[in-house]
Amino acid sequence: MAMDPPINSGSFDPADKTLGPADDPIHTISNLIAWADDTSDEFIDDEFGEADNQLIQVSLGIASGLFYSLQAKHFPTASHSLRVAKLCSQWAATLDLEAYQRDQLEVAALLHDIGKMGVPDYVLACPGKLAAEEQQLMDRSQELGLEILSACCDGEDIVNLIRFNYAWFDGSKGNYDVKGKEIPIEARMLAIADAFDSMTVDQIFRRARSKERAFAELLSFAGTQFDPELVTNFCEMMSHPLPANSQSTRNWLKVLSPEKANKHWRANQNGANPSKLRSLAPFQESIVRHIHDAVVFIDINQQILGWNQAAERLTGLTRDAVVGHYWTSELLGLADHQGRKFNNENDPVRVAIAGGTQGMHRLSIRSASGKFVTVTAHIVPVIGEDGKSLGTTVQMHDTSGVESLEEQIQSLHYKATRDPLTGLVNRAEMDRGLVDMVERHSTAGRSCSVIICDIDFFKRINDTYGHQAGDEALISFANQLQMHARSSDICARYGGEEFVILCPNCNNEEAAHLAETIRSQVAATPQPALGGKTMSASFGVTEIQRGDTADSILNRADRALLQSKEMGRNIVTQIGSGLKEPAIGDRRSWVARMFAPVEPEVLLKRAMKTKVPLNLAAEKIRGFVADHRAEVLSVNEESIKIMIDGESLPLQRRVADRVVPLIIELKFSPITGENGGQHTKVQISIAPRRNRDRRKRDAIERARHLLMSLQSYMVAYEFVDTTVAAEEEAPSWWNKLLGSSRKAESR
């Protein structure tokens, strides 16, 4: 809580005597401490001398118990506090501060490190650099000390002196509302004396520095961390210290009244700032107590402060058994969802406290029954108003039932998408995967392939060896497919003894090589169910081509399988040339393109050349008709006319789209190639079955896809004539010229 600085926060000018009312001379115990034993004396056997003990009692009164608690906790810290108090008292005497200022400065110096009682011993005794987690514990001691003193100080002056002791003079560090001369002079003095004693006394983590080096350090931070005028004054004073006189200390003790020191203290519950770690509002306690999730509170020191009823039910550990103990992952047998145990370095609770970051983790803990259950743990750091970490809360939700449900759902999905006999993907899942593969690879322009295969003479196996042997043969064949397929491939049972392999990112050659590997391995593997005899299989392979749909590529692969069977079985047949053919531009001049006649009823007209002879070209057209489920309307020696229903066309976007059947007319004529070989010229025209259908916007795009598919089937190498119908109103001759030129350039 921010507090206004006292008005007696002026400079150290000795002439300034209007800083506060004069106090009773009996309170000027600083005169005694100023002549105490020399600050460089060492304490013996972790005990203070008689004079020092009496000085502490006179200064602190009933609060001397706090100081002795610090002594019992960590004697070096208590010794440091006493030396700083003596140093401040001596310095205050040279500055001629008011008596009450000197009293408050001495008390603040004795108790400025009282918060270290809350720091674990292993941190205080650390001989090297503190880890981040340990440094947080040490930083927390400042706030803890202020909380302790707020609960017993009569007023806020002493608490403010200790609070502003950590403020930098220029305000560059720390979240304080004062800087410069606004900081009380006693706090500015305490900061300098504290730093000087820390540097000039041996510490467990480093040796003492010389006074000269300590002076240099103070001067280097003058104006930033420390008051530059006070630093200069302190260095001058320490360069000519007053002589020590322990006997005068004893003489002053005889006339001082320790009861007067008690004026600083009283029970101050209203002014206290109770620890936020140990205080919960009643409604918060009720919520935490009755919530169904286990809730655990752990402070910055890794000590367990809260353990609700749900935590007791989940873990079998009662609140009384764990509260007050230090958190370890072994307490709950904490492990990740794969059962790997945590250590101090990767324990998520410790990581959250050290790093101040929250997280959601799926963990495994030991339950009340002794079995390990899965929980979802939400670990959230608790941050104080000053931005410092106070600890963390751990909320654990038992997800073992949810996990069981997830496993059941996964099991049901597996059963719904798998063939129960072979364990391969079933036909429904294969159909979905095929559509997805064709769409993705067509859009990206990447190759993919389909392999269809079946066991040769499978009916003969069933008739000769029985259906059980047939099932064993199917399982063995499926295992061969899975063994040799790539991890990205999908192996499916298409039906009966027919199987399909979907090969993404795979061209014809790679797919054919895979099929040949499987074929040879199957042919060489004896089958126990067949009396040690082998079986064979036939394969059809094809690669995606321009304009392909899921049905067309599957039909083409099936046609390749039929050719394998017609050629004697136990072979691999490959159909299609894939996406290798480059798009061939229109070679006509711009003048010819501009004045080319356009028949209004034709969507697209094109002539192309292929190296395939005329008789073989007709065979390829038969494959195109079969794969696209086309209807042959007319056939003669030089031409063929077919109709493709809109349902089998690519780019069918929505169910509500109007079906647009297209008529394709192909005219063949033999030609002689440059090397004297027999080639074929094919003239293609594509038009809607009815003229009004050409108003459909995507009709031309569908015609283009069919033309690309024909190009792939015919292995065309040159386009010699191209005409495309206009999608909108007929353009002017100038727009037609520019548009034709741009289209030619884009090709």
N, C-alpha and C positions, 0 to 999 in steps of 0.2 A: 504494500500500500504506500503510495507516494505521500510524503510529509513535507510541510514547509520547513525550511532550514531555520534554526534559531537566529535571532537578530544579532547575537554576539558572534558573528562570523567575520569579523574584520581582519585586518592584517595583524602582523605580530609587532607592530610599532609599540614600544614600551610606553610611550606617552598616551596611548589610547587606553584610558581607564574608565570609560563610560560604557563598557560592554555589559555590565550587569551589577546588581547590588552587592555590596560588601557582605561577606559571610563571616560567621563567628570565627575567631582565630583558632578555636579548637579544631576546626575542620581542615586547617592547612597542614594536613599530614604529608603534603608534598615536600615540605621542608625536611621532613624526616627521610623520605625516600631519596631525595636528592643527594643525601650524604650517606646512603647505604653502601654496602660493599661494592667494590669495583665490578663493573658489568662483565669483565673478562674472567672472573673467578668461575671455576668449575664446581658443579655440585657433585657430592660424593654419595655413591650407593643409591642413586635415584631418590634422594631425599633432600629437602631444603633445610637450611640451618634454622636455629631457633629464632634469630632476628627476622629472617625472611618469612617464616611461618606467622610471626606476630604481625609483620607488615601486611601480609595477605588478610589476616583476620581484621585488622584495623581498617583496611581499605574496603573490604567487601562485607564485613559483618556477617549476617546470616547467609549471605550468598557465597561465602567462602567455600561452602560445600560444593558448589559448582566447580570451583577451581580445583579442589582436591579430587573431584571425580575425573577431571581432565588429567590430573597428575597420575591417577591410577590407570587411566586409559592409555596415555602416551606421555611419558615423562619428558622427552625432548620438546614436545609442543608446549607443555606447561612451563618448562625452563625458559623457552624462547619468549613466552608471554610475560614472565616476570622480568626478564632483562629489558624488554621493550618498555614495560611500565616504569622501570628505574630510569631508563634513558629519556623517556618523555617527561618524567618529573624533573630531572636535572635540567632539561632544555626549557621547560615551562618556567623554572625559576630564573633562568637567564633572560627570558622574555618578559618577566614580571606580569604574567597573566593573573587574572582575578582568581581568588581562592577557589570559588565553586567551579571555575573552568579547569583548574588544575586537578580538583577532585574527580571531576567527570572524565578527564583525559586519562587519569591513572586507572580508574575502574574500567574504562573502555579498552585500555591497553592490556589489562590483566585478562579480560574476557573476550578479546576480539577473535580468538580461535576456538571458542567453546564449542562451535558446531562440529569440530573434528571428533567429538565423542561419537558421532553417528557414522563415522567412516570406518569400514572394516579394517581390522589390524593388518591384513595382508597388503592393503593399499598403503597404509602409513609406513610399513616396513619394507616397501618395494625399493630395492637398491638402484634401479635403473629408471629409464623413461617410462612414464605411465602409459598404458594402453588407452585407447579412446574410451572404453567402458570404465576403466579406473579413473580417468580424468573427470568423467561425468560425476562419479561419486565424490571426488575431491571438490569439484565446483559446487555440488549440492550442499556441502558443509557450510557454506556462507549463508545460504537461505535457512538452513536448519538452526544455525546459531542465532539468527535474528528471531526466529520463532521461539526459541527457548527464552531469550531475554525479554521478548515482548510479553511473555506470560508472567514475568516476575518483577519487571522494572516499574517503578512509580513514575510514570511519565515516559516520554519518548526521546529525551535528549541523548541519553547514553546509546540507545538503539540507533538513533540517527548518526551518531559519531561513527559507530562501527559500520553502518550501511554505507555512508559516504566515504569511508576509508578506502573502499574499492573503486570509487569514481576517479576518472582521470581528470586532471586539471583543465585540459582543453575540451573536455566533453566528448572526445573521439571514441571512447569505449565505454560500454555499460549503458544501460537504459535508465539514466538518472535525469532528474529535472533541474539539476544545478550544475554549474561549472565555474571555474575561475575562483574569484573571491567570494562567490555565493556559497561555496563549500565551507563549512565551519572550519575555523583555523585549527581546532583540535584534531579534526579528521585529516586535514592536510599534514599536520605534524606526525600523526600516528602512521600515515602511509609511508613517510620518509623513514622514521625510526624502524618500522617493521621491515622495510626493504633492506636497510643498512644491517640490522642484526642478522637477517637471513643470509646475507652475502658474506659476513665476516665470521661466521661460526660454522664448524664442520657439520655437514649434513650427511645422511646415510647415502645419498646419491651423488655427492661431490664434496671436494675438500673446500675449506674456507679460503676466501680471497683476502688479499691484503687490504688495509684501510684505504690506501692510495687508489687501488683499483676500484674499491667500492665507491669512493668519492667520484671517480671518473664516470662510473655507471650512473650515479645520481645526477651528475651535471649533464650527461648526454641526454637524459630524459627530462631535464628541467624545461618547463614550458609546455610539455606534452602530458606526461604522467604526473609530474610533481610541480608544486609551486616554485618557480625559479628563485624568488627572494628567500623563501624558507630553506631551500637547498643550500644557497650560499651561506646563510646564517648557521645552518647545522654543520656544514663543513668547517667553518671557522671555529665553532664551539668545540668540535671534536678534535681539531688540531691543537687546542690548548685546554684539555679537560681539567676540571677541578679535582683536587686531591681527594682520594677516598678516605673515609673515616668511619669505620664500623662502630666505634665506641659511641659516636654521637647518635647513631641509630638507636642503640640501646637506651641512651639517656632520654631521647624523645618518646620512646615507647612507654616509659614510666608515667608520663603525664597525659597521654592521649586516652580518649574514651572510645572503645570500639563500638559502643552502642550508637554513637552518632553516625557511624557509617550506614546504619540500617535505614537511614532516611531515604536511601535510593530504592528500597525494595518494599514490596507488598504483593499479596495475591492480587493478580490483575486479570481476572478472567475476561472482563469486558474489553480490555485493551489487547488481549492476546490474539495471536494469529495462529490458531490451532493447525496442526499439520493436516493438509488436505488428504494425505494418505490414510489417516486413521479416523476420519470423521465423515460419516455419511448421514444425510438427512433421513428422517424416518420414512418418508415415502420412497426414497431411493432404496433404503434397506428392505422395505416391503417388496418392491419390484424384484430386486435381486434374489430375495429369499424364495419367492414363489415362482420365478420364471422356470420354464421347463428345460432350458439349456443350462449346462454347467457353466458357472462364472467364477473366475479366480482372479484375485487382485494380488499383484506382485510389485513391491516397491523398487526404487532405484538400486537398493543394496541386494536385490534378488531374494528378499524376504517375503514370505507369503503372508498377506494381511487379511484376505477374504477367501471364503470357500463356502459356496451356498449349498442348499439342500440337494439340488440337482447334481452338483459335483459329487456329493456323498453317494447318491444313488448310482451314478455312472461308474465311479471308481472304487466304491466300497471303502473309501478312506473318510473317516469322520473329520469334522472341522477341528475339533480339539487336537487331533493327531497331527495335523499339518500346519495350522496357523502358528506363526512364529518361527517355523523352520525355513531353511533356505531352499530355493527352487533348484531342482536338478532334473534333467530329462529322465533319469533312472527312476524317479518317483512314480511315474506313470508308465514306464517302459516305452517312452515316446519314440516313434519311428515314422518314416514317411509311408506313403500308401503302398510302397513296394516292400515294406518290412525292413528297410535299412535303418539302423539305429543312428541317433544323433549324438554328437559330442558337444563340448563347450563352445567350439568354434562355429558350428552350423546349427546349433539349437535355435529354432525360430523365435523362441521367447527371449533369449539373451540377445539375439540379433536385433529384435524390435526395440529392446531397452537401449542398446548401445547406439543404434542408428536412428532411432526416432521415426521409423517408418512402419506403417501398418500393412497387414497382408492377410490373405485368405489362403489357408493351407488344408489339404486333405491329408490327415494324419491317422496313425494307428496307435491306440492306447490299450493298456491292460484294463479290462472291465472288472466289475465287482465279482463276476463269476470266475475270474482268472483267465478268461479267453480274451483274445485281442479283437477289438471292434474298430470300425472305421468312423472317424468323426471329421466334421468340417470345423476347423478352428479359425476364428476371427480374432486376430491379435492386434490390439490397438494401443499405441503408446498414450500415456496420460501426460499432458503438457500443462504446466502451471501458467498463471497469468504473466509471469516474468519470462516466459518462453523456455524455461528449463524443464527437463524431463523429470517427472515424479515417479514413474514406473510404467506399468502396463496392465491392461485387462485382457484376459483370455476367455473367450466365449466358445464353448465346444458343443456342437450339435451332433447327436448320434445319427449317422446316416447309414448305418448298417442295413436298416429296412429299405431305404431308398436304393442303396447299392444292390440289394437283392432284387428289387423291382427292375432296375436297369439291366441286370444280368438276365432276368426273365424276358425283357423286351428284346434284348440282343439275341437271345436264344430263339425267340419266336421269329425275328427277322431272318435269322440264319436258316431256320427250317423253311420259311416261306420262299426263300430265294435259292435253295439248294436242292439238287436231285438227291432223294433219300438213298438211292443205291450206291452211286459213285462219289457223292459229296461234291461234285462239280456244280457250277452255277446252272440253274434250270433255264428253260427256254424263255420264260417271261422276263427273267432278269437279263438274259442275253439280248433279247429284243430291245430292252431299254438301254443297255450298254452300247448296242450297235448304233442306234439312232443318235445317241450322245457323241459317240466317236466320229461318225460321219459328219455331223454338224460342226464339231470343233475343228476337225482337220480340213474340211472344205473352207471354212471361214479363214483359217490361218494359212491355207495353201500348203499344208504338210501332208506327207504320205502316210497312209495306214493300209493295212491289208487284212483280208479275211481268209481263213483256212477252213474248209469243210472236209471231213473225212469220215469214213465208216469202215467197219470190219468186213472183210470179204467173206462171202458165203456164210453169213452168220446163222441163217436158218438151218444150214447143214450142221452147224455146231449144236444147236438146240435139238435137232432131230437125232443126232448121233450120240451126244453125251448127256443130254438132258438140260432142262432149264436152269438147274443149279449151276452146272458147268458154264452155261451161257452167262449167267450173272457174274461168275468168277472171271470170265473172259472180259466182260465189260469193265469190271473193277480194275483188272490188270491194265487194260488199255487206257483207262482214265488216269491211272497212276503214271503211265509213261508220258501222257500229255503234260501233267503237272510237273513231272520231273525235268522235262526239257524246255518247257515254256519259260519265258522271261517273267520277272516279278511283276511287270506292268501288263502282261497279257491276261486275258480272261478266257478260261477254258470252260466250256459249257457242253452239257448233253442236250443235243437238239431234239432228239426223239429216237427211241429204239436203239439201233446200233450206230446212229449218226451223231457226230460231235462237231463242234465249232470252236475255233480259236480266234479271238479278236486281238489283233496285233497293232496297237497304236505306235505311231512314229516308226513305221517299218515299211520298206518298199518291197516290190515283188521278189527281188533276188534274195533278200534276207528271209522273207516268209517262206520261199521255196526251199531255202537251205534248212530252215527249221523243220519243215514238213519232211524233207528227205532224211534228216537225222532221226526223227520219230519213226518214220517208215522202216528204216533199216534196223533200228533197235527192236521194234516190234517183231519184225521177221526173224530176228536172231534170238529171241527170248523164248525158251521152252515154257509151256503152260502146264502146270501140274494137273489142272482140272481137265486137260485134254490128253492126259496120259503121257505128258512130256513132249507132245508135238507142239509145233509153232503155228501161229496164225499170221495172216497178212492184212494190210489195210490199204485203201486207195485214198488219194488226196487231191483236192482241187484248191488252187490258190489264185487270188486276184488282188489287185491293188486299186485303191480309189482312183477314179477318173473324173475329169471335169463334167459337171452336171449330174453326178451320181446321187442317188438317194439310198437309204438303208435297204430298200427292197431290191434296187437294181444291182448293187454290189453283191448282195447275198445271192441273188439269182445267177449272177455271172459266176460266182464261186461254185454254186451248185452245178452249173453247166460244165465247168471244168472237171468236177468230180465225175459227172456222167461220161465225159470223154475218157477219163482214166479207166473207167469200167469197160467202155467200149474197146479200149486198146489192150485189154487183157488183165486189168487189175494189178494191185501191188506196185503202182507207179504214182508219181506226182505230176500233175498237169497244171500249167500256168497259163492264164488268159489275161489279156489286157496289158497295156504299156504304161499305165499310171499317168503321172503328171509331167512326164518328161517333155512332151511335145511343146515347143514354144508357140506362143500366139503369133500368127502370121498376119502381117498388116496388109492392107489393101494397096496393091501396086499400081492402081490406075492413077493417071494424072488428075490434078484438081479440076481441069476442064471436063474430063470424062465423068468425074464424080458429080460435077454440078449439073450436067445435062443428061445424066442417066435417067431413063424412064422408070417411074415407080408405079407399079400396079397397086391401086388402092386396097385391093382385097388381100394382098400378101403382107404378112408381118415382117418376114425376113427371107431374103433370097441370096444364095451364095453358091459359087462353084469352087471345087477344090480338086486337087490331084492327090493320088495315092499310088504307092509303088505296088500295091496288091493287084494281082491280075483280076480280070473281070469275074471269073468263076469263083475265086476266093472272096472277092468283094461281096458277092451275093450271099456267101456263107456268113460273112461277118454281119451283114444286115439282118440275117435270120437270128443271130445272137442278140442283136439290138432289139429286135421285135420281141423276143422271148423275155429278155431282162426287163423291158419296160412295159410288158403286158399290153403290147400294142395290137390293134386289130387291122388285118390286111384287107384293104378295100378293093384293090385291083393290082394285077401283075401282068406284065407282058415281057417281051424279050429285052426291051431297053429301059423299062421303068417299073417302079413299084410305088403304090400309094397306100399309106397306112394312116390310122387314126389312133391318137393316144388320148385316152380319157383324162380329164383334169385330176381325178383322184390319184393317179400314179405319177403326176408331174411333180418336180421339185418346187420349192418355194410356196407350198400350200401353207399359208400363214395361219388362218383361223378356220374353225369348223364352219363359220358363217360365210366364208368366201364362196362366191359363185363359181361353180365348175365351168371351166373353159376348155372344151375338147379342141385339140389342134390337129390339123391335117398336114402330113409331111409327104411331099412328092419328091422322089429321087429318080434321076435319069442318068444312066450309065453309058459311057462310050469308051472303047479301048483306045489308048494312045501309046506311042513309043517314047520311052525315056531317053535321056541323053546318052546312056551307055548301051542303048539298043534293047533294053528290057521291056517287057510288057507291063505298062502301067494303066491306070484307069482314071478317067475324069468323071466326077460325080457332080451333077447339078441338083441343088437342094432348094426347095421352097417350102416355107412354113406359113400356114394361114389358119385363122380360126374356122371352125366348121360353118359358122354363120357369120355374116358380115357384121352384125351388130356386136358380136363378141369382141371385135378388135377394139371396142371402146374401153375394155378392161385395161386399167393402167399397167398392171404387171404382166400383161400378155406378151409384150415384146421381151421382157426379161426372162420369162419362161421359155420363149423361143430361143433366146441366146443360150440358155443352159442345155436345151436339147441339141443345139448345133454343136456345142462343145463336146457333148457326149458322143455325137456322131463322129466328130473329128477324132476322138480317142479310139472308137471302134474301128474306123477306117484307116487309122495311122496316116492321116493326111499330112502332106509336107508343104503344100502351097495353096493359098486362096487366089483365085484368078478373077473372081467377080463377087461383089458384095453389095447388097441393097438392104437397107433397114427402113421400115415404115416409120413415119413421124408419129410421135406419141401425142402431140397436141395439134393445133391448127397448122396448116401448111405454111412454112416460113417464106419470106420474100427471097428472091434470087440472091440478093446480097447476103442475107443471113444464112441462106443455104450454102453459099460459097464459104463464108467464114466458119460455119458449123462443120462443114465437111472437112475443111483444112484442119480444124482443131481435133476432130475425131481421128483423122489420119495421124496427126502428131502424137496423140495420146496412145495410139496403138504402137 
